[in-house]
């Protein structure tokens, strides 16, 4: 006996698309009506900006960051983790997504290195600055965050008030930090100029190891460096968790010869 129940028409069916519906390739976009793509794009933007946001007034300094367990859960739900993170970056203008556990571990790392002055270069909108500023103050570290303010995605995420607009190299020369944290330097930009400053002990670079999407690939051949597996595990970048690394370059202030000396033991 033939089933007399009518199937819902296409326009009545509930559309359930993930980020792929909003940020997909040309082939898939052709199969989706324009109105559906627009709705999915707006829905993803709302979800992205609820995940990646600056702290609210009265909240704790780390409350706005997602715990590592939550990040892992979100990534497991995606069949293309690199694509999901790229879409999240495009929606928010953020390139590095640290977990809530990352800033305290980073401060413990600086304490082991006996760092007293830290500068965050290329701070962007201050997504990481918002956590580092109060933590550094509580730990007795002098902290500055600087960004040129150009070349960013336009998004709904505001800029944290602790981020100063200016040239990174001029700020480093003026502030004379012992350590510089640089998350996602522009492709092709060498770190040699910073590492050769005689007061700098360490440059901690967050991005793709070996260059490529971040920095100059030659830096990994001509500068002494080590990878921090502990810090690498608690963050991910816009090109996916597999390529993400936290690399510690050694500066002239520590080695005495522009970072060319073989580094000592760094197991953190």
C-alpha positions, 0 to 999 in steps of 0.5 A: 500500500502506497504511503499517502503522507506527503513529504515536506517540500524543499522550502519547508525542510529545515536546513542544518549547515555548519561553517562549510555552508557559510565558508565553502568553495565555489563548487558547493556554493553553486548548490546552495541558494543565495539566501541560505548561504547568507543565513548560514554566514550570519549564523556562523558569524554570531557563533564565532563571535560568541566563542572568540570575544574580549572579557566583559566588565566585571569578569575574571581575567581568564573567563573569556577564554575557552578551556582546552577541553572545550576547544578539543570538543569543538575541533572533534565535531569538525571533519576539517579542523584547519578549515574550521579554524580559518573560518573562525579567524576570518570571522573574528580577525584573530589568528591565534586561539589560546586556551584558558590554560595557556596564559598562566602556563606562559607566565610560569615559563617567563618566571623560569626564565627570570623575565621582568619586562615583556612586550607583545608584538603584533597584538592585533585586537588584544585577544591575548593581551586581555589575559596577559596584562592583568596576569603580568601585573599580578606577577610583577612583570612590566608589560606592553602590547603593540600593533600597527593596526593595519592589515587586519580583518574587519570584524565585530571584535573591538580592540583592547585598550591596552593595545598601543598603536605603533611600530613594533621595532620602535617600541622594542627599542624604546621599551627594551624588553627581555622577552618579546612574544610575537604571535603570527608575524607577517609571512616573510618577516625575519626575526633576525633584526629583533634577536640581534638587539643586545638587551633581548634574551628571548623571542617567543614566536607563535605560528607555523614552525619553519616559516611559511604562513608566519615569518621567514623560513630562513630564520629556522636555519640561521637562528638558535631556537627550541620548540616549547611542546608544553605551550604548543599543546594549549593553543592552535592557529588559523591554519590548523592545530597540526602546523601550530608551534610555539618556538623560542628564539634566543636573542643577543642579550642571552647568548652574546652573539645575536642568537647564533650560539647553541641554546642551552637546555629548555624543556618547558 
